[in-house]
Amino acid sequence: MSRYYIRLIFIGILIFLPLQYALVGIIGAHRSEPWPAFVFPGFKNVFHAEESVTISSATFVALDSAGNQFELEPADILKGIPVSHHGAIMRYQFKRYTIDRDSNTKFVSDEGWEWFQNQIHKNNPQITPLKELYVEWYDRVFIFDEMEISPDDSRLTHRFEIKVAP
Amino acid sequence: MISEKFNKWIFDTYPFQPRDLAAYRIFYSLFILFVLMPGRPSYLYYNFMADLPSDLFFPPYGPMFLLSGFPPAWFYLLLETGIVVTAVLLLVGYKTRWISLLLGILILIGNGFSYSMGKINHDIIVPLIPLFMAFSGWGAYLSADKKLSDPPPVDSSWPVPAIAIFLGFMMFTAGFPKILGGWLSLESFATYGHLINQHFINGRTDFLSAFFVGLDSPVFWVFLDYATILFEVGFLFAVFSFKWMRIFCCLAVIFHFSVMMMLNISFTPNLIVYALFIFDWRRAGVNIELFIRKNAFIREPRFVLSAGSLLILTALFFPPLYWLNSLMTLQSDMLFYETVVLSIFLILALRILFRTLTEMVLSSSLKLKVKSYNPHV
């Protein structure tokens, strides 16, 4: 390859990288980070030592046909998927975007419901058969004092049902 | 003037010869096969998607957005086996240009599906390397291509500065949002905040995590916030000098090791690109060539075929580093073998950093002496 074309490639790279970064920022603010993108994670959040820390976390609530209620951690449902994916799956698929706002329900296909049933049955065989499934989101407050952290409060912020699309 | 500097940066800053790149090619292939381990957690690991329903398919904007669900199980088997086979072919340098492109594309496809659930791992530099290096001379030496008289163009080390600018820019994108987010405020303890989050919420309590949680030293935490930003933003400027790039890549290994000790997060895939700038590939290339000359049987097609097949089987069924995980189970989602790999890199990086800094100090003091020397006095 001639030096002329190599120079052009570099000029292209130098223009492309900031442009794609700007695009990542715009799309990321709108939905989620696009892929592929040439960025590393920013971890830009900061934590103030005098504040309490509020962490949003989810719990699945399963009901069997006898009406018994079971609380399950996302890790129970998502077992088999690498743990590093769990937080993002919960955030993107069980919190925003994919919940039907009118009915406050996440509709899934028959295949999807079967998968939930299998996952629950595999890890919690006592829940058989699965009749209803809910997701509850909590804001859990932790107090930070003298370099120690302790749970203070827990507040239900959102509850919705997962069911097969009609 | 600017054009001259620009040319100098592209063509002269990174003095890689084809044999040096060939040595790196061998390292890259081995890293893919035995550290990133196709088919095993946690990196080039795709077969876990075989049973997932399309309801969980949540692709980011990009090419994956055109698809509607996960492929069937056989696809992942084919993909992971394809990555292993192409990595072995890259190792022996067979049809290097096409194999490099194929390997990069296969990794991109696998990662594309893996990142279609919400989580994106920022390891795009791993497939980017062979996609760029396909146009370098990394298949011209220590390769089957050379023996078959099918060498790719030789005088093309420009992909190295191209990879450097991608890495430098990506590092910058890690540092810049921190400045906007308030990391530079003396009242914020951003690193400490992330530690608290990882330790208490995500259960990352391994290694020195608990020690650092109890470390009541605002000066230390503010220093870490500033040092992180300085390091990440500074990377962008390091790309203009090979020596500084080497120093920053060594610092990156130390940085990732510290992050692993404190936050229990490893960035193992990044090591593959740091290695390009840290290690002395010229010496490695010479040594490998001497070794091959001394052991002529290595060049025999029969040996290449049987060793290649053995490598494929080993990488697919008995990846040697994977058994290390059985020695220790960690509380966090890290795997023990990553700790071992990062520790080895740390030792090597510290050694090379010390040597590079010593050389820099010695050469600058020598320059000072030459400058102040006046033969007429």
Contacts between the chains, C-beta under 8 A, distances in Angstrom:
chain1	res1	chain2	res2	distance
A	1	B	135	6.7
A	1	B	153	6.9
A	1	B	156	6.4
A	1	B	158	7.8
A	3	B	7	7.5
A	3	B	11	7.1
A	6	B	10	6.3
A	6	B	11	7.8
A	6	B	158	4.9
A	7	B	6	7.2
A	7	B	7	7.2
A	7	B	10	6.7
A	9	B	158	7.5
A	9	B	162	7.1
A	10	B	6	7.5
A	10	B	10	5.5
A	10	B	158	7.7
A	10	B	161	7.6
A	10	B	162	6.9
A	10	B	165	7.7
A	13	B	162	6.2
A	13	B	165	6.0
A	13	B	166	7.5
A	14	B	165	7.3
A	17	B	165	7.3
A	17	B	166	7.3
A	17	B	169	4.7
A	18	B	169	8.0
A	21	B	169	7.6
A	21	B	173	5.9
A	24	B	173	8.0
A	27	B	61	5.4
A	31	B	60	7.9
A	31	B	61	6.6
A	32	B	60	5.5
A	32	B	61	7.8
A	32	B	118	7.0
A	33	B	60	6.1
A	33	B	120	5.7
A	34	B	60	5.2
A	34	B	61	4.1
A	34	B	62	4.9
A	35	B	60	4.4
A	35	B	61	7.8
A	35	B	62	4.7
A	35	B	64	6.8
A	35	B	112	6.9
A	35	B	115	5.2
A	35	B	120	5.4
A	36	B	62	6.2
A	36	B	63	8.0
A	36	B	108	7.0
A	36	B	112	7.8
A	36	B	124	5.3
A	37	B	62	7.9
A	37	B	124	7.4
A	38	B	124	6.3
A	38	B	128	8.0
A	38	B	166	5.9
A	38	B	169	6.6
A	38	B	170	5.5
A	38	B	173	7.7
A	39	B	122	6.6
A	39	B	170	6.0
A	39	B	173	4.2
A	39	B	174	7.8
A	40	B	122	4.9
A	40	B	170	4.8
A	40	B	171	6.3
A	40	B	173	5.6
A	40	B	174	3.9
A	40	B	232	8.0
A	41	B	122	5.6
A	41	B	174	6.4
A	42	B	173	6.8
A	42	B	174	5.8
A	42	B	176	7.3
A	42	B	177	3.2
A	42	B	178	6.3
A	42	B	181	7.2
A	43	B	174	7.6
A	43	B	177	7.9
A	43	B	178	7.0
A	43	B	190	7.8
A	43	B	194	6.1
A	44	B	177	3.9
A	44	B	178	5.3
A	44	B	180	6.4
A	44	B	181	3.0
A	44	B	182	8.0
A	44	B	183	7.3
A	45	B	181	6.3
A	45	B	190	7.3
A	45	B	193	7.0
A	45	B	194	7.6
A	46	B	181	5.7
A	46	B	182	4.6
A	46	B	183	6.1
A	46	B	185	7.1
A	46	B	188	4.1
A	46	B	189	7.8
A	46	B	190	4.3
A	46	B	193	6.1
A	47	B	188	6.8
A	47	B	189	6.2
A	47	B	190	6.4
A	47	B	192	6.6
A	47	B	193	2.1
A	47	B	194	7.3
A	47	B	196	6.6
A	47	B	197	7.6
A	48	B	187	6.7
A	48	B	188	6.0
A	48	B	189	7.8
A	48	B	193	7.9
A	49	B	187	7.9
A	49	B	189	5.6
A	49	B	192	7.4
A	49	B	218	7.9
A	53	B	193	7.8
A	53	B	196	6.7
A	53	B	197	7.5
A	55	B	197	7.4
A	55	B	201	5.2
A	57	B	201	7.5
A	80	B	48	5.7
A	80	B	51	7.2
A	81	B	48	5.9
A	81	B	52	7.5
A	81	B	117	7.3
A	82	B	41	6.0
A	82	B	42	5.7
A	82	B	45	7.0
A	82	B	48	6.7
A	82	B	333	7.2
A	83	B	333	3.9
A	84	B	42	6.9
A	84	B	119	6.4
A	84	B	121	7.5
A	84	B	333	5.5
A	85	B	117	5.7
A	85	B	118	7.0
A	85	B	119	4.3
A	87	B	119	7.5
A	87	B	202	7.6
A	88	B	117	7.0
A	88	B	118	3.6
A	88	B	119	3.6
A	88	B	120	7.8
A	89	B	56	7.1
A	89	B	58	7.8
A	89	B	117	5.2
A	89	B	118	4.9
A	89	B	119	6.9
A	91	B	118	6.4
A	92	B	58	5.6
A	92	B	117	7.7
A	92	B	118	3.5
A	93	B	56	6.5
A	93	B	58	5.3
A	93	B	117	7.2
A	93	B	118	6.0
A	97	B	58	7.5
A	98	B	58	7.1
A	108	B	53	7.3
A	108	B	55	4.6
A	109	B	53	6.5
A	109	B	54	6.9
A	109	B	55	5.7
A	111	B	53	4.5
A	111	B	54	6.9
A	111	B	55	7.2
A	112	B	53	4.2
A	112	B	54	7.5
A	112	B	55	3.3
A	112	B	56	7.5
A	114	B	53	7.6
A	115	B	51	7.2
A	115	B	52	7.1
A	115	B	53	4.4
A	115	B	55	7.4
A	115	B	56	7.8
A	142	B	200	6.9
A	144	B	196	7.1
A	146	B	216	7.9
A	147	B	213	7.3
A	147	B	214	6.1
A	147	B	215	7.7
A	147	B	216	4.7
A	149	B	196	6.0
A	149	B	200	5.5
